[in-house]
Amino acid sequence: VSKTIECKLTGNNVKDDINVVVSYVIRLLKALVGELEQQKSKRSRMG
């Protein structure tokens, strides 16, 4: 019985880890996109 419970727990932990990684990557991408758009707007103002 304990073995099946352990398997379930590790499975849930893996899902949680994936969610954390995905949300972290999405945050990084949003930050990068925001910086790129800021640079574009600066360039267009200068031009």
MOPAC internal coordinates of N, CA, C and O (Angstrom, degrees):
PM7 1SCF
backbone

  N    0.0000 0     0.00 0     0.00 0    0    0    0
  C    1.4713 1     0.00 0     0.00 0    1    0    0
  C    1.5251 1   109.84 1     0.00 0    2    1    0
  O    1.2310 1   120.38 1   135.67 1    3    2    1
  N    1.3262 1   116.88 1   -44.33 1    3    2    1
  C    1.4667 1   119.87 1  -177.54 1    5    3    2
  C    1.5308 1   110.56 1   -61.80 1    6    5    3
  O    1.2310 1   120.39 1   145.30 1    7    6    5
  N    1.3501 1   116.85 1   -34.70 1    7    6    5
  C    1.4714 1   119.26 1  -178.97 1    9    7    6
  C    1.5280 1   110.75 1   -62.95 1   10    9    7
  O    1.2310 1   120.11 1   134.97 1   11   10    9
  N    1.3324 1   117.40 1   -45.03 1   11   10    9
  C    1.4701 1   119.53 1  -179.40 1   13   11   10
  C    1.5267 1   110.05 1   -63.22 1   14   13   11
  O    1.2310 1   120.26 1   140.90 1   15   14   13
  N    1.3338 1   117.11 1   -39.10 1   15   14   13
  C    1.4716 1   120.36 1   179.54 1   17   15   14
  C    1.5304 1   109.03 1   -63.24 1   18   17   15
  O    1.2310 1   120.45 1   137.27 1   19   18   17
  N    1.3356 1   116.75 1   -42.73 1   19   18   17
  C    1.4654 1   119.70 1   179.83 1   21   19   18
  C    1.5221 1   110.36 1   -60.79 1   22   21   19
  O    1.2310 1   120.57 1   136.27 1   23   22   21
  N    1.3401 1   116.52 1   -43.73 1   23   22   21
  C    1.4658 1   120.22 1   179.88 1   25   23   22
  C    1.5186 1   109.82 1   -59.06 1   26   25   23
  O    1.2310 1   120.56 1   134.10 1   27   26   25
  N    1.3352 1   116.54 1   -45.90 1   27   26   25
  C    1.4648 1   120.07 1  -179.65 1   29   27   26
  C    1.5265 1   110.10 1   -60.88 1   30   29   27
  O    1.2310 1   120.44 1   136.26 1   31   30   29
  N    1.3222 1   116.77 1   -43.74 1   31   30   29
  C    1.4692 1   120.29 1  -178.14 1   33   31   30
  C    1.5230 1   110.32 1   -61.91 1   34   33   31
  O    1.2310 1   120.26 1   131.80 1   35   34   33
  N    1.3453 1   117.10 1   -48.20 1   35   34   33
  C    1.4625 1   119.35 1  -178.43 1   37   35   34
  C    1.5181 1   109.94 1   -62.60 1   38   37   35
  O    1.2310 1   120.10 1   141.50 1   39   38   37
  N    1.3302 1   117.41 1   -38.50 1   39   38   37
  C    1.4624 1   120.35 1   178.64 1   41   39   38
  C    1.5205 1   110.48 1   -60.05 1   42   41   39
  O    1.2310 1   120.60 1   134.81 1   43   42   41
  N    1.3310 1   116.46 1   -45.19 1   43   42   41
  C    1.4625 1   120.02 1   179.67 1   45   43   42
  C    1.5248 1   110.19 1   -64.04 1   46   45   43
  O    1.2310 1   120.62 1   138.88 1   47   46   45
  N    1.3223 1   116.42 1   -41.12 1   47   46   45
  C    1.4615 1   119.59 1  -179.66 1   49   47   46
  C    1.5158 1   110.59 1   -61.63 1   50   49   47
  O    1.2310 1   120.34 1   139.31 1   51   50   49
  N    1.3319 1   116.96 1   -40.69 1   51   50   49
  C    1.4642 1   120.15 1   179.70 1   53   51   50
  C    1.5229 1   109.38 1   -61.28 1   54   53   51
  O    1.2310 1   120.48 1   135.91 1   55   54   53
  N    1.3346 1   116.68 1   -44.09 1   55   54   53
  C    1.4715 1   119.98 1   178.99 1   57   55   54
  C    1.5208 1   109.73 1   -60.36 1   58   57   55
  O    1.2310 1   120.30 1   135.44 1   59   58   57
  N    1.3361 1   117.04 1   -44.56 1   59   58   57
  C    1.4625 1   120.38 1  -179.99 1   61   59   58
  C    1.5253 1   110.16 1   -61.36 1   62   61   59
  O    1.2310 1   120.50 1   135.79 1   63   62   61
  N    1.3415 1   116.66 1   -44.21 1   63   62   61
  C    1.4644 1   120.01 1   179.83 1   65   63   62
  C    1.5153 1   110.04 1   -60.03 1   66   65   63
  O    1.2310 1   120.25 1   136.20 1   67   66   65
  N    1.3376 1   117.13 1   -43.80 1   67   66   65
  C    1.4673 1   120.64 1  -179.65 1   69   67   66
  C    1.5250 1   109.35 1   -61.54 1   70   69   67
  O    1.2310 1   120.24 1   136.29 1   71   70   69
  N    1.3327 1   117.15 1   -43.71 1   71   70   69
  C    1.4674 1   120.12 1   179.77 1   73   71   70
  C    1.5203 1   110.31 1   -60.67 1   74   73   71
  O    1.2310 1   120.19 1   136.90 1   75   74   73
  N    1.3292 1   117.24 1   -43.10 1   75   74   73
  C    1.4638 1   121.03 1  -179.80 1   77   75   74
  C    1.5209 1   109.75 1   -61.94 1   78   77   75
  O    1.2310 1   120.56 1   133.43 1   79   78   77
  N    1.3381 1   116.53 1   -46.57 1   79   78   77
  C    1.4668 1   120.44 1  -178.87 1   81   79   78
  C    1.5197 1   110.29 1   -62.96 1   82   81   79
  O    1.2310 1   120.60 1   135.09 1   83   82   81
  N    1.3353 1   116.47 1   -44.91 1   83   82   81
  C    1.4729 1   120.35 1  -178.58 1   85   83   82
  C    1.5220 1   110.30 1   -61.33 1   86   85   83
  O    1.2310 1   120.20 1   132.60 1   87   86   85
  N    1.3266 1   117.22 1   -47.40 1   87   86   85
  C    1.4642 1   119.89 1  -178.72 1   89   87   86
  C    1.5264 1   110.12 1   -63.40 1   90   89   87
  O    1.2310 1   120.09 1   143.12 1   91   90   89
  N    1.3486 1   117.43 1   -36.88 1   91   90   89
  C    1.4655 1   121.07 1   178.51 1   93   91   90
  C    1.5217 1   110.41 1   -64.48 1   94   93   91
  O    1.2310 1   120.69 1   134.96 1   95   94   93
  N    1.3443 1   116.28 1   -45.04 1   95   94   93
  C    1.4717 1   120.58 1   179.96 1   97   95   94
  C    1.5237 1   109.87 1   -63.12 1   98   97   95
  O    1.2310 1   120.33 1   137.48 1   99   98   97
  N    1.3304 1   116.97 1   -42.52 1   99   98   97
  C    1.4742 1   120.44 1   179.97 1  101   99   98
  C    1.5223 1   109.52 1   -60.89 1  102  101   99
  O    1.2310 1   120.44 1   138.52 1  103  102  101
  N    1.3392 1   116.76 1   -41.48 1  103  102  101
  C    1.4669 1   119.70 1   179.55 1  105  103  102
  C    1.5259 1   110.27 1   -62.54 1  106  105  103
  O    1.2310 1   120.56 1   136.00 1  107  106  105
  N    1.3449 1   116.53 1   -44.00 1  107  106  105
  C    1.4633 1   120.06 1   178.70 1  109  107  106
  C    1.5191 1   110.30 1   -59.94 1  110  109  107
  O    1.2310 1   120.47 1   133.39 1  111  110  109
  N    1.3382 1   116.71 1   -46.61 1  111  110  109
  C    1.4685 1   120.58 1  -178.84 1  113  111  110
  C    1.5214 1   110.05 1   -60.78 1  114  113  111
  O    1.2310 1   119.73 1   135.87 1  115  114  113
  N    1.3250 1   118.11 1   -44.13 1  115  114  113
  C    1.4684 1   121.02 1   179.79 1  117  115  114
  C    1.5246 1   109.87 1   -60.68 1  118  117  115
  O    1.2310 1   120.13 1   137.44 1  119  118  117
  N    1.3343 1   117.36 1   -42.56 1  119  118  117
  C    1.4625 1   120.72 1   179.42 1  121  119  118
  C    1.5221 1   109.97 1   -62.52 1  122  121  119
  O    1.2310 1   120.47 1   135.95 1  123  122  121
  N    1.3397 1   116.70 1   -44.05 1  123  122  121
  C    1.4681 1   120.33 1   179.43 1  125  123  122
  C    1.5189 1   110.39 1   -61.95 1  126  125  123
  O    1.2310 1   120.21 1   133.28 1  127  126  125
  N    1.3204 1   117.21 1   -46.72 1  127  126  125
  C    1.4712 1   120.97 1  -179.76 1  129  127  126
  C    1.5273 1   109.70 1   -60.47 1  130  129  127
  O    1.2310 1   120.27 1   137.34 1  131  130  129
  N    1.3195 1   117.09 1   -42.66 1  131  130  129
  C    1.4618 1   120.65 1   179.31 1  133  131  130
  C    1.5180 1   111.03 1   -60.39 1  134  133  131
  O    1.2310 1   120.19 1   136.09 1  135  134  133
  N    1.3300 1   117.24 1   -43.91 1  135  134  133
  C    1.4688 1   120.50 1   179.12 1  137  135  134
  C    1.5174 1   110.51 1   -63.36 1  138  137  135
  O    1.2310 1   120.30 1   135.69 1  139  138  137
  N    1.3348 1   117.03 1   -44.31 1  139  138  137
  C    1.4666 1   120.56 1  -179.44 1  141  139  138
  C    1.5215 1   110.21 1   -60.61 1  142  141  139
  O    1.2310 1   120.11 1   136.36 1  143  142  141
  N    1.3218 1   117.39 1   -43.64 1  143  142  141
  C    1.4644 1   120.28 1  -178.81 1  145  143  142
  C    1.5212 1   110.34 1   -66.08 1  146  145  143
  O    1.2310 1   119.99 1   142.61 1  147  146  145
  N    1.3344 1   117.62 1   -37.39 1  147  146  145
  C    1.4670 1   120.35 1   177.28 1  149  147  146
  C    1.5251 1   109.84 1   -62.17 1  150  149  147
  O    1.2310 1   120.36 1   135.84 1  151  150  149
  N    1.3394 1   116.93 1   -44.16 1  151  150  149
  C    1.4636 1   120.63 1   179.19 1  153  151  150
  C    1.5204 1   109.97 1   -61.68 1  154  153  151
  O    1.2310 1   120.01 1   137.39 1  155  154  153
  N    1.3353 1   117.58 1   -42.61 1  155  154  153
  C    1.4695 1   121.10 1   179.71 1  157  155  154
  C    1.5259 1   109.91 1   -60.13 1  158  157  155
  O    1.2310 1   120.14 1   133.18 1  159  158  157
  N    1.3322 1   117.34 1   -46.82 1  159  158  157
  C    1.4647 1   120.24 1  -177.66 1  161  159  158
  C    1.5276 1   109.82 1   -64.11 1  162  161  159
  O    1.2310 1   119.60 1   141.92 1  163  162  161
  N    1.3332 1   118.36 1   -38.08 1  163  162  161
  C    1.4686 1   120.79 1   177.56 1  165  163  162
  C    1.5223 1   109.81 1   -62.03 1  166  165  163
  O    1.2310 1   120.53 1   134.74 1  167  166  165
  N    1.3410 1   116.59 1   -45.26 1  167  166  165
  C    1.4650 1   120.56 1  -179.20 1  169  167  166
  C    1.5227 1   110.43 1   -61.61 1  170  169  167
  O    1.2310 1   120.13 1   134.54 1  171  170  169
  N    1.3269 1   117.36 1   -45.46 1  171  170  169
  C    1.4671 1   120.23 1  -176.69 1  173  171  170
  C    1.5328 1   109.66 1   -64.08 1  174  173  171
  O    1.2310 1   119.69 1   144.09 1  175  174  173
  N    1.3335 1   118.20 1   -35.91 1  175  174  173
  C    1.4705 1   120.25 1   178.30 1  177  175  174
  C    1.5231 1   110.20 1   -66.12 1  178  177  175
  O    1.2310 1   120.81 1   136.34 1  179  178  177
  N    1.3324 1   116.06 1   -43.66 1  179  178  177
  C    1.4687 1   119.79 1  -179.60 1  181  179  178
  C    1.5308 1   109.76 1   -64.45 1  182  181  179
  O    1.2310 1   120.52 1   138.08 1  183  182  181
  N    1.3420 1   116.62 1   -41.92 1  183  182  181
  C    1.4637 1   120.45 1  -177.87 1  185  183  182
  C    1.5168 1   109.26 1   -69.82 1  186  185  183
  O    1.2310 1   120.10 1   180.00 1  187  186  185

